[in-house]
């Protein structure tokens, strides 16, 4: 009787688990904003690891933030002022790139604007020095958002500049991500900033992770890097507020980044991204900053900002990249720390090479994520076969994120070339067309290529069987990474 009872209970639990598995799979395959590959991958994980797969999907399978943030972001997108954009002249974007710019414009409702100018930093220390100088020269406000902010030399420089700005009456506001900057939040430097008059907000606070996990995905983060100073100056690129030595992952150092200092009306678009993030994450109403109508210099290049995320236009980053790739005539250079693309983007990169465009992909030789490194290498064989040249950067972790086309158009910003940046994280990018500035970016990319080793197709073909099995097995999980 006891044995029968235990058997009965076992059968009941098995049936319940089967029902839960089916329900979870049903949710996975009907969820919006999921690629077919992602739906299939989650279904396989749930079927092969029934209990573990369900738990994993519960915590990691949903691509939305908490409902309150979702609703607030969507409401703000419609409520925040847009009038200044309507008063600005429209940029004359070359016909070849109009589709790419139109896709970028669709993300937040921004339009490409003319009259922008930019300078590319030589290294991360120079970028911080420029930022500190701009903060010291600010007369009205400084708005800064970083995913990671460390209390090292560069992080302290920026913090102290903000404290000085607040002391002379400049309004200083800072947003940091609750996970990326978690060490700063318990550091005396954070307290000094607050006591020094700097207003602060934490995006997706990480204080009670077990409780938060039942409200939203813990790995949905604000990965943006946004700076706006006195309505006129903005910065865009890959750099966090930290030293190149990046002490939290020092063994991969130096971390090699590229930032652009941009002046012009596109700064208003960066301001709108900051204002919406500030208000969504508990800051006061600062929407009045968006009433400012920026000046439009006669000279300057067309540009548009795109602030992407799970509550914004999903898949916008790979779409923008694909459209730029489709417009390429002679050359594409892709600089990225991770190469785990969507299938469509991967095919577009291969297609560009197959039609005669020289495509060069530059990734780090050593990556801070072993799983992502293996997943990246699972794509090597197919892109090499298509004619793409792959280079692995040697002196540190290449963290820059740039796609340049024909030395004329470029996309630069915070997104990595992976599913996390495409679907989960809040990111910001700028698309621009300008031969002079993009040539400057291209020179940086060439400098990275010059200290990289080219991956030979023969070496990849000759990988051992165990290595190929490991790399390709992890590659199968790329839709989940």
Buried (B, 14 or more C-beta within 10 A) or exposed (E): EEEEEEEEEEEEEEEEEEEBBEEBBEBBBEBEEBBEBBBBBBBBBBEEEBEEBBBBBBEBBBBBBBEEBBEBBEEBBEEBBBEBBEEBEEBEBEEBBBBBBBBBBBBBBBBBBBBBBBBBBEBBBBBBBBBBEBBBEBEBBBBBBBBBBBBBEBBBBBBBBBBBBBEEEBBBBBBBBBBBBBBBBEBEBBEBBEEBBBBBBBBBBBEEEEEBBEEBBBEBBBBBBBBBBBBBBBBBBBBBBBBBBBEEEEEBBBBBBBBBBBBBBBBBBBBBBBBBBBBBBEBEEBBEBBEBBBEBEEEBBBBBBBBBBBBBBBBBBBBBBBBBBBBBEEBBBBBBBBBBBBEBBBBBBBBBBBEEBBBBBBBBBBBBBEEBBBBBBBBBBEBBBBBBBBBBBEEBBBBBBBBBBBBBBBBBBBBBBBBBBBBBBBBBBBBBBBEEBBBBBBEBBEEBBEBBEEBEBEEBEEBEEEEBEBBBEBBBBBBBB
